[in-house]
Amino acid sequence: MPAFVGLLTTELIIPETTTLKEKRQVLRSLLARMPNKLNVAVAEVEHHDSHQQARIATVTVSNTKAQVHRVLMAASKFIKSEARVMVQSETVEIT
């Protein structure tokens, strides 16, 4: 049986934060809700010391590429629905 892995990398701007503590509160909320709503694992992977930038990686696994793509698009929509962040860019990789 085949297994497909999908990776969504999202570059975020968090314009309202002025401290790392505020940024972490926003990210903690977003990152905690995503696995509960979607079949994904998610983590901040870059810009740990910047108070207005973050890069997050979202990963899912399925036996079909179509399902992986659907889940990653749902994750993208979920991230974009968070009013406190702006998506600067995103990339999708499925292997």
Buried (B, 14 or more C-beta within 10 A) or exposed (E): EEEBEBBBBBBBEBEEBEEEEBBBBBBEEBBEEBEEEBBBEBEBEEBEEBBBBBBBBBBBBBEEEEBBBBBBEBBBEBBEEBEBBEEEEBEBEBE
